[in-house]
């Protein structure tokens, strides 16, 4: 989902912002108020770390941990995309790309958490 976060999420005039730049702009504008918005703001910047942890867990054979981190990543992506898609105006590819990727991560993560270990 980091690739979706790097895609354009918002267009203002000639400027296109990815998810990270959009989060920084929202914070500078004073829109990141309250606990839930602050958590989402921080979580957006943790997406690359979550992606790396997912990959590390997958390569070391820790499937349940991989599933948990994938679910966390999916929740962040879905929350961020739903906030942006509720805004008026046209939406570039970023949030639209994040939705199916997050759904795939969510389903895969739940599967990895719920399946029985074969070892």
PLY file of the C-alpha trace (Angstrom):
ply
format ascii 1.0
element vertex 119
property float x
property float y
property float z
element edge 118
property int vertex1
property int vertex2
end_header
0.00 0.00 0.00
3.02 2.26 0.15
2.86 2.44 -3.63
-0.70 3.73 -3.39
0.39 6.27 -0.76
3.00 7.59 -3.19
0.44 8.03 -5.98
-1.34 11.39 -6.25
-4.11 11.75 -3.65
-5.10 15.38 -4.07
-4.82 18.03 -6.73
-4.83 21.72 -5.87
-4.25 23.92 -8.87
-1.13 22.53 -10.51
0.11 20.79 -7.38
-0.51 17.07 -6.86
0.07 15.70 -3.37
0.69 12.11 -2.37
-0.74 10.78 0.91
2.28 11.92 2.90
2.27 15.47 1.50
-1.49 15.66 1.93
-1.22 14.62 5.59
1.49 17.24 6.18
-0.65 19.91 4.47
-3.68 18.97 6.60
-1.58 19.22 9.74
-0.15 22.60 8.75
-3.69 23.82 8.05
-4.71 22.86 11.59
-7.07 20.07 10.50
-5.37 17.33 12.52
-7.22 17.83 15.79
-8.39 15.26 18.28
-7.05 11.84 19.11
-8.45 9.89 16.15
-7.14 12.37 13.57
-3.73 12.46 15.28
-3.56 8.65 15.29
-4.40 8.53 11.57
-1.86 11.27 10.84
0.92 9.34 12.58
-0.23 6.01 11.10
0.06 7.36 7.55
3.74 8.03 8.14
4.15 4.56 9.66
2.89 2.80 6.50
6.42 2.23 5.10
7.48 0.75 8.45
4.40 -1.48 8.51
5.16 -2.62 4.96
8.72 -3.47 5.93
7.53 -5.36 9.01
5.05 -7.31 6.89
7.80 -8.30 4.48
10.17 -9.22 7.30
7.51 -11.33 9.04
6.68 -13.09 5.76
10.30 -13.89 4.96
11.01 -15.21 8.44
8.00 -17.53 8.44
5.95 -15.66 11.02
2.66 -15.85 9.18
0.41 -14.71 12.03
2.56 -11.65 12.69
2.56 -10.96 8.95
-1.24 -11.14 9.01
-1.55 -8.79 11.98
0.69 -6.16 10.41
-1.10 -6.52 7.05
-4.45 -5.92 8.78
-3.04 -2.84 10.55
-1.78 -1.49 7.22
-5.14 -2.15 5.60
-7.01 -0.31 8.36
-4.75 2.74 7.95
-5.18 2.73 4.17
-8.95 2.31 4.32
-9.31 5.07 6.90
-7.11 7.46 4.94
-8.81 6.72 1.62
-12.28 7.13 3.10
-11.36 10.51 4.56
-10.03 11.74 1.22
-12.83 10.24 -0.88
-15.42 12.03 1.26
-13.96 15.37 0.18
-15.65 17.13 -2.70
-14.00 17.33 -6.08
-12.16 14.92 -8.30
-9.85 12.39 -6.76
-6.60 11.28 -8.40
-5.54 7.63 -8.46
-4.09 7.33 -4.93
-7.19 6.71 -2.81
-8.80 4.64 -5.56
-5.70 2.45 -5.75
-5.45 2.18 -1.97
-8.96 0.75 -1.58
-8.55 -2.55 -3.48
-4.99 -2.99 -2.21
-6.17 -2.47 1.36
-9.04 -4.90 0.86
-6.60 -7.50 -0.47
-4.27 -6.92 2.50
-7.19 -7.13 4.91
-8.49 -10.43 3.53
-4.99 -11.91 3.28
-4.11 -10.76 6.79
-7.27 -12.21 8.30
-6.57 -15.47 6.46
-3.01 -15.61 7.83
-4.21 -14.89 11.36
-7.05 -17.44 11.27
-5.40 -20.37 9.51
-3.98 -23.28 11.41
-0.25 -23.71 11.48
1.02 -26.65 9.42
4.28 -26.91 11.31
0 1
1 2
2 3
3 4
4 5
5 6
6 7
7 8
8 9
9 10
10 11
11 12
12 13
13 14
14 15
15 16
16 17
17 18
18 19
19 20
20 21
21 22
22 23
23 24
24 25
25 26
26 27
27 28
28 29
29 30
30 31
31 32
32 33
33 34
34 35
35 36
36 37
37 38
38 39
39 40
40 41
41 42
42 43
43 44
44 45
45 46
46 47
47 48
48 49
49 50
50 51
51 52
52 53
53 54
54 55
55 56
56 57
57 58
58 59
59 60
60 61
61 62
62 63
63 64
64 65
65 66
66 67
67 68
68 69
69 70
70 71
71 72
72 73
73 74
74 75
75 76
76 77
77 78
78 79
79 80
80 81
81 82
82 83
83 84
84 85
85 86
86 87
87 88
88 89
89 90
90 91
91 92
92 93
93 94
94 95
95 96
96 97
97 98
98 99
99 100
100 101
101 102
102 103
103 104
104 105
105 106
106 107
107 108
108 109
109 110
110 111
111 112
112 113
113 114
114 115
115 116
116 117
117 118
